[in-house]
């Protein structure tokens, strides 16, 4: 009698595991797969637009700049180097700078672009597009005039009450 109970228990376990694996493989109804298609298409469209934007920016730099600074590889690597320098990732910036030099790109353009970025003032760290846009603008025109200082209109805290902010 105990062997009959054991056989019945094994059949129950086998049927439960077979039915659960069949449900797992079927994934339920086909309706949940349909809403995922537009969601998957949206990042693909955004990625395609972002890629096209980068291509257009490199083409613009090639038109505006003369000499090796306008070469696509110099534009791409140089802008990365300047962005990495701004974010204080010096190790990665120097590795990219080695590649930049190996391609025969002008190192003076990196210096002038970084100087332009620094003269423009602080950048919102939570908005990476601000940094990318500023690097692109300074890459095209390193002599860009500094941004007007908004803080100059405010009174100096050290002169208002005789103490300094620490």
C-alpha positions in Angstrom: 0.0 0.0 0.0 2.9 2.4 0.8 4.3 1.8 -2.7 1.0 2.7 -4.2 0.9 6.0 -2.2 4.5 6.7 -3.3 3.6 6.1 -7.0 0.5 8.4 -6.7 2.6 11.1 -5.1 5.2 10.9 -7.8 2.5 11.1 -10.5 1.1 14.2 -8.8 4.5 15.9 -8.6 5.2 15.0 -12.3 1.9 16.3 -13.5 2.3 19.6 -11.5 5.8 20.2 -12.8 4.8 19.4 -16.3 1.9 21.8 -16.2 3.9 24.6 -14.6 6.7 24.3 -17.2 4.1 24.4 -20.0 2.6 27.6 -18.6 6.1 29.1 -18.2 7.0 28.3 -21.8 3.7 29.6 -23.2 4.2 32.9 -21.4 0.5 33.3 -21.0 -1.5 35.1 -23.7 0.0 36.9 -26.7 -1.5 40.2 -25.6 1.3 41.3 -23.3 3.8 41.0 -26.2 1.9 43.6 -28.3 2.4 46.6 -25.9 6.1 45.8 -25.8 6.5 46.5 -29.5 5.9 50.3 -29.3 8.0 50.5 -26.2 10.9 48.8 -27.9 10.4 50.9 -31.0 10.6 54.2 -29.0 14.2 53.6 -27.8 15.2 52.5 -31.3 13.9 55.8 -32.7 15.6 57.8 -30.0 18.9 56.0 -30.6 18.6 56.5 -34.4 17.9 60.3 -33.8 20.8 60.5 -31.4 23.1 58.8 -33.9 22.0 61.1 -36.7 22.6 64.1 -34.4 26.2 63.0 -33.7 26.8 62.5 -37.4 25.5 65.9 -38.2 27.6 67.5 -35.5 30.8 65.8 -36.9 29.8 66.9 -40.4 29.3 70.5 -39.2 32.7 70.4 -37.5 34.3 69.2 -40.8 32.7 72.1 -42.7 33.6 74.8 -40.1 37.1 73.7 -39.1 40.1 73.6 -41.4 43.0 71.2 -41.0 43.2 68.1 -39.0 40.9 69.4 -36.1 38.0 69.0 -38.5 38.7 65.4 -39.3 36.0 63.1 -38.0 38.3 61.0 -35.9 39.8 64.2 -34.4 36.4 65.7 -33.7 35.1 62.5 -32.0 38.2 61.8 -29.9 38.8 65.4 -29.1 35.3 66.1 -27.8 35.5 62.9 -25.7 38.9 64.0 -24.2 37.5 67.5 -23.3 34.4 66.0 -21.7 36.4 63.5 -19.7 38.7 66.3 -18.5 35.8 68.3 -17.4 34.4 65.4 -15.4 37.8 64.8 -13.8 38.3 61.4 -15.4 41.9 62.0 -16.1 43.0 58.4 -16.7 40.5 57.8 -19.4 41.1 61.3 -20.9 44.8 60.6 -21.2 44.2 57.2 -22.9 41.9 59.0 -25.4 44.5 61.7 -25.8 47.1 59.1 -26.8 44.8 58.0 -29.5 44.1 61.6 -30.5 47.8 62.2 -30.9 48.3 58.9 -32.8 45.8 60.1 -35.4 47.8 63.2 -35.9 45.2 65.5 -34.4 46.3 69.0 -33.1 46.8 69.0 -29.3 46.5 72.8 -29.2 42.9 72.5 -30.2 42.2 70.3 -27.1 43.8 73.0 -25.0 41.9 75.8 -26.6 38.6 74.0 -26.3 39.1 73.1 -22.7 40.1 76.7 -21.9 36.8 77.8 -23.6 34.8 75.3 -21.5 36.4 76.5 -18.3 35.8 80.2 -19.2 32.1 79.5 -19.8 31.6 78.7 -16.1 30.0 75.8 -14.2 27.8 73.2 -15.9 24.8 71.5 -14.4 26.2 68.0 -13.6 22.7 66.5 -13.9 22.2 67.7 -17.5 24.8 65.9 -19.7 23.4 67.5 -22.8 24.5 70.8 -21.5 28.1 69.6 -21.3 27.9 68.0 -24.8 26.4 71.1 -26.3 29.1 73.3 -24.7 31.9 71.1 -25.8 30.5 71.1 -29.3 30.2 74.9 -29.4 33.7 75.3 -28.0 35.1 72.7 -30.4 33.8 74.7 -33.3 34.9 78.1 -31.9 37.4 77.9 -29.1 37.5 81.7 -29.0 33.9 81.8 -27.8 33.4 84.7 -25.4 32.8 83.8 -21.8 29.3 83.5 -20.5 28.1 86.6 -18.6 28.4 86.0 -14.8 24.9 85.9 -13.3 26.4 85.9 -9.8 28.0 89.4 -10.2 24.6 91.0 -9.7 24.3 89.5 -6.3 26.0 91.2 -3.3 29.1 89.6 -2.0 28.3 87.7 1.2 31.7 88.7 2.7 30.8 92.4 2.5 27.2 92.3 3.6 27.7 91.3 7.2 31.5 91.0 7.6 31.6 87.2 7.6 32.5 84.8 4.9 30.6 81.7 3.8 32.4 78.5 4.6 
